[in-house]
């Protein structure tokens, strides 16, 4: 929050300095009436520059939130795939141990889908129960006493998949708490006001066609703002990542 306040303060100070410089110049260098007609060209240039800078800011925000959602989707797919591979590799273990691995894996999938996902949709971090189940998976995946060579290799492969699941879970938890920078949000808000203000306060909209174009820009700006907002919550209800990779491999979790 301190960075947001500092950014806004610097922006307002720069605006005040620029306004004071313009007022002082006009005071000491009066402009003739006929020269005022050239002000329209200056306004068009300023409007163009503000629109260009705002477009760059929108592009940066869209790329940031899209990468955030992509990371969330990637971590979810990797985690679910590793969990499924553990149940496949468990076929090479003794029957009792195989059942234990499958049981813990199914309970983990059910917990992720039914307990963790609703919390992440609300912006809350997952509970520690999931990590307890990861530790249970590690315990039941260890090579049994008097294990054969093939069973020892299977246990090592299980631990490798568990390591991938562990990393993916950490990434998913980190992404669930990430969001668009408040500084970028402040820039988007101020840029939208400036861009739209320049349209309506400097002669745009004198004809019906210009008015329709100005209103179209307002609608597009609002749409992009909402799109960025929805994408900034990677596990949200509107455009968030779903737990489908888990329910695909473990139908009981649905």
WOCOR-V578648 format. One record per pair of residues at least 24 apart in sequence whose C-alpha atoms are under 8 Angstrom apart, sorted by the first residue. I is the first residue (numbers start at 1). J is the second residue. Records with the same first field share a line. If there is no record, write none. Layout:
I->J  J
//
This chain:
1->182
3->183
4->182  183  186
7->183
8->186
40->202  203
43->198  202
47->195  198  199
50->191  194  195
51->195
54->188  191  192  195
57->184  187  188
58->188  224
61->180  184  228
62->228
64->180
65->179  180  228  231  232
66->231  232
68->175  178  179  231  232  234
69->231  232  233  234  240  241
71->172  175
72->171  172  175  176  234  235  241
73->241
75->168  169  171  172
76->168  169  172  243  245
77->245
78->164  165  168
79->164  165  166  168  169
80->109  165  245  246  249
81->245
82->161  162  164  165
83->161  162  165
84->249
85->161
86->158  161  162
89->154  157  158
90->154  158
92->150  151  154
93->151  154  155
97->140  141
100->140
101->137  140  141
104->133  136  137
105->137
106->250  252  253
108->133  134
109->246  247  250  253
110->252  253  254
111->253
113->243  246  247  253  254
114->253  254
117->235  243
120->176  235  236
121->233  235  236  237
122->236
123->176  177  233
124->176  177
125->173  176  177
126->173
134->162  166
137->162
138->162
175->234
176->233  234  235
179->232  233
180->232
188->225
192->221
//
